[in-house]
Amino acid sequence: MASRWPIDSAELASLEASEDYRRHGTLLYDIHEKSRVVSAHFDGMMKPGNLTRAEWWAFMEIVRHEGSPQSKIARRINNGRSATGKLMARLEAKGRIVREMTPAR
């Protein structure tokens, strides 16, 4: 079946009636809701430190793999190089990291 949106009401009813949906849909929904609650709690905990979840995640990768090039950090956090560059710039502006040029080989 090809992906498309919006799904019509008949297709939605059919999906909701399927065994796979009953077996997996509720579990996936519950996991998603718990993830939202944990994320909101985490955001509250990080607020005094002035870090977003994305900044914290990138920062922890830098701590764990100090000296890694930005491209490797981007791969580790499953982020694009440009978006990771912006994260690094924010962390640097907040005084959390110091970026250095990688020596030419």
C-alpha positions as CSV (number, residue, x, y, z in Angstrom):
1,M,0.0,0.0,0.0
2,A,1.4,3.4,-0.9
3,S,1.7,6.0,1.8
4,R,-0.6,9.0,1.5
5,W,-2.4,11.4,3.8
6,P,-5.0,12.1,4.8
7,I,-6.4,8.6,5.4
8,D,-10.1,8.4,5.0
9,S,-12.5,7.3,7.7
10,A,-13.2,3.9,6.1
11,E,-9.5,3.1,5.9
12,L,-9.0,4.3,9.5
13,A,-11.8,2.1,10.7
14,S,-10.3,-0.9,8.8
15,L,-6.9,-0.2,10.2
16,E,-8.2,0.1,13.8
17,A,-10.1,-3.2,13.4
18,S,-7.0,-5.1,12.2
19,E,-5.2,-7.6,14.5
20,D,-1.9,-5.8,14.0
21,Y,-3.3,-2.5,15.1
22,R,-4.9,-4.0,18.2
23,R,-1.7,-5.8,19.0
24,H,0.8,-3.1,18.3
25,G,-1.1,0.2,18.0
26,T,-1.9,0.6,21.7
27,L,1.6,-0.3,22.8
28,L,3.1,2.2,20.4
29,Y,0.7,4.9,21.5
30,D,1.5,4.2,25.2
31,I,5.3,4.3,24.5
32,H,4.8,7.6,22.6
33,E,2.8,9.1,25.5
34,K,5.4,8.0,28.1
35,S,8.1,9.5,25.9
36,R,6.3,12.9,25.9
37,V,6.0,12.8,29.7
38,V,9.7,12.0,30.1
39,S,10.7,14.7,27.6
40,A,8.6,17.3,29.4
41,H,10.1,16.3,32.7
42,F,13.6,16.4,31.2
43,D,13.0,19.8,29.7
44,G,12.0,21.1,33.1
45,M,15.2,19.7,34.7
46,M,17.4,21.2,32.0
47,K,15.8,24.7,32.1
48,P,18.0,26.0,35.0
49,G,21.1,24.8,33.1
50,N,19.9,26.6,29.9
51,L,20.2,23.5,27.7
52,T,17.7,22.1,25.3
53,R,17.3,18.3,24.9
54,A,19.2,18.4,21.6
55,E,22.0,20.5,23.1
56,W,22.3,18.1,26.0
57,W,22.4,15.1,23.7
58,A,25.1,16.6,21.5
59,F,27.0,17.8,24.6
60,M,27.0,14.3,26.1
61,E,28.4,12.9,22.8
62,I,31.2,15.5,22.9
63,V,32.0,14.5,26.5
64,R,32.0,10.8,25.6
65,H,34.1,11.3,22.5
66,E,36.1,14.4,23.1
67,G,38.0,15.7,20.1
68,S,35.6,14.0,17.6
69,P,35.0,16.0,14.4
70,Q,31.6,17.6,14.0
71,S,30.7,15.1,11.2
72,K,31.2,12.1,13.5
73,I,29.1,13.8,16.2
74,A,26.4,14.4,13.6
75,R,26.4,10.7,12.7
76,R,26.3,9.6,16.3
77,I,23.3,11.7,17.2
78,N,21.6,10.9,13.8
79,N,21.5,14.6,12.8
80,G,22.5,16.5,9.7
81,R,25.9,18.2,9.6
82,S,24.3,21.6,9.2
83,A,21.9,21.1,12.1
84,T,24.8,19.8,14.2
85,G,26.9,22.8,13.3
86,K,24.1,25.0,14.6
87,L,23.9,23.0,17.8
88,M,27.7,23.3,18.3
89,A,27.5,27.1,17.7
90,R,24.8,27.4,20.4
91,L,26.8,25.3,22.8
92,E,29.9,27.4,22.1
93,A,27.9,30.6,22.5
94,K,26.7,29.3,25.9
95,G,30.3,28.6,26.9
96,R,29.7,24.9,27.1
97,I,32.3,23.9,24.5
98,V,35.3,25.3,22.6
99,R,35.5,24.3,18.9
100,E,38.9,24.0,17.3
101,M,39.8,23.5,13.6
102,T,40.8,19.9,12.8
103,P,44.4,19.9,11.5
104,A,44.7,19.3,7.7
105,R,46.0,15.9,6.9
